Amino acid sequence: MSYLALYRKYRPNNFNEIVGQSEITEILKNQIINGKFGHAYLFSGIRGTGKTSTAKILAKTVNCLNLHDGNPCNECEICKEINNESFMDVIEIDAASNNGVDNIRELREHSKYLPSKGKYKVYIIDEVQMLSTGAFNALLKTLEEPSEHVMFILATTEPEKIPVTILSRCQRYDFKRVRLVDMIDRMKFILNDIDVTCDEEVLEQIAIKSDGAMRDALSLLEKVVSKSEGHISLESATKTLGIVEFNDLMKIMTSIVNDHIDEALIVLNNMLSCGISVSSIFNQLLEFLRNITLANVFGETNEIIELSVERQEVLINEFKGVKLMTLQQTIDILNQGIGKLKYAANPRLNLELSLIAISLLFNNESSVQEVEKPISKPAVVEAKKDIQIIETNDRSTEKQEIISRVIDENNGDIFDQWNQILAKVNQKKKIVHAFLIEGVLKKVEDMKITIEYQIGYEFHMENVMQQDNKNTIEKIILEHTGKRYSVDAIMKEEKIVEKDNVEKIKNFLGKEFEEILEIK
């Protein structure tokens, strides 16, 4: 028998073997047991989460001659033929290459005939979003007037591209990303079955890199197994897959935080010497910063953070004094660096300069504080006329305006105490603090505190103004100041070019340019 890839060899054969989609598989099993399954299904979700496997199992189950508690027996003649992909009544269609109206019309005509051997003809249409408009219209006719002996199972990674008329005629199931713990358990089972051992952190690294796709995880696992000779070491796995070790990412960030950029660049050089690409390091640093940010928001371990509990605790303890605003700006710097990679003459220099910029951000703006000091935003620190700011992105003008406003408007009361108020909010309700510090203390007037948010931070502003959160903030201000202030949040106004200026520009450019340029 020819060699089978791991993801094919260990493809699930019944609903119980589908990884990480128990809510969906339980519903389908119950439908089979009660004999109340539909004629059309839509399975949506990212690649490698079990959509096609579930479709094949469902097709097998409705035709199986000897069901076991809603699962196919995999022993009867029909099950064996479906497993061997030789069963005539289960038809798989790739919509990417069969997306024309004629293809669907042919399918519609073929579906009128009775099954040759099974109880149902099952059509599995993969990547159904690739169908043309005409093909969708032809498919709709079939879904509206289905034959009793036909079932359609549509699979897609982009459900938003499916016409509403099609969606309304299907039972829709959204496949979620497979959790790290579920992926690791499945890989452990497979390694045990093929008699291969591995270092403890290898499977976690593979699961993280797979980003919730079980099939991707098995493909990566197969790659490292092929070099293992019976045991997969962490060093071998990271080199083979181009994965940056957690400890190396920790070294880079802790070196930057402690103002040792030289040490961070040495670690970076070692990564590049091992053959890890610049783009891969950029992306893994971004994922690491995401985890640090979430660790700071929650202040404790949480399943949203895609790391083991032990590693989450390391991040919480090591970076708990870092401001969320600084983390956001760090992520902005990395995103800008990635955006410039395509045109960079020297990608490595691009990455090194990004790390240097992050180091300047951390160490010249005092972004890391003592644990006992409140985590707060640079915009509301005590302003001094001799402040010198070293900026790493295009926000320097905005920050200078903010500090000038604090100097001009400081009424010696709320502005002076704002850091302490933020600290108390952080102690009482961290998530409210996370939303609050993304805004700037704009003004205090007539016992009303106004927080200003920049365009793009509507989500934060809305959450601050939710009644429960607003009450929490106002109560803390009352406790701290002894005065009852109301809190309001506003969006920063964008500068708008006056209409007469637009007309002046059009007149200056002339009719020829007006026709080819959009003037705002």
Number of C-alpha atoms within 10 A of each C-alpha: 3 4 7 9 12 17 17 12 10 13 15 17 19 21 22 14 16 21 18 22 22 14 10 17 23 14 13 21 22 15 14 19 14 10 11 10 18 16 19 20 20 24 23 24 19 18 17 21 23 26 25 21 18 24 24 24 24 25 25 29 25 21 22 24 18 16 18 13 11 24 24 25 20 22 13 13 13 23 23 16 16 20 15 9 13 12 18 14 22 22 17 16 19 15 23 15 11 17 21 18 18 13 17 24 18 11 17 17 10 11 20 15 12 16 16 11 12 19 16 21 27 28 22 24 23 21 20 26 22 20 24 17 15 15 19 22 18 20 20 18 13 20 20 11 8 17 16 12 16 22 24 23 27 25 25 24 19 14 19 11 12 17 14 10 13 17 16 9 16 18 15 17 17 16 21 16 19 21 20 24 17 16 24 20 12 20 20 15 11 17 17 11 9 10 10 15 16 18 12 11 14 20 25 18 22 25 27 20 18 21 16 22 23 28 19 19 26 23 17 20 23 16 15 23 19 10 14 16 10 14 16 21 17 19 12 15 26 18 16 16 16 18 21 19 18 15 9 15 19 17 16 21 22 17 18 24 23 12 16 15 22 13 15 24 19 12 17 23 13 12 20 14 10 13 11 19 15 19 16 14 19 18 14 18 20 18 16 20 20 17 20 22 25 20 23 24 20 16 17 14 19 14 12 11 18 21 22 15 13 9 16 22 15 14 23 21 14 15 18 21 19 22 23 24 19 21 20 14 17 23 20 16 21 22 15 14 21 20 11 14 17 10 8 13 10 9 18 17 12 18 22 18 15 21 23 17 20 26 23 20 24 22 16 14 15 14 21 18 14 10 11 8 12 19 25 28 21 20 22 20 15 15 19 11 8 6 9 10 12 13 16 18 13 8 10 13 9 11 15 15 12 19 20 16 17 23 15 10 13 16 13 8 10 19 22 16 16 19 21 17 23 24 18 19 23 20 11 14 16 18 17 21 24 24 20 28 25 21 24 21 23 20 17 19 9 7 11 13 19 18 22 21 23 15 10 9 15 14 10 18 22 14 18 27 18 10 11 11 19 18 15 16 25 18 17 17 24 15 12 16 13 10 12 15 19 18 18 14 23 17 15 15 10 8 6 7 9 9 10 9 11 13 12 11 14 18 12 11 12 11 10 9 13 14 10 8 10 8 11 10
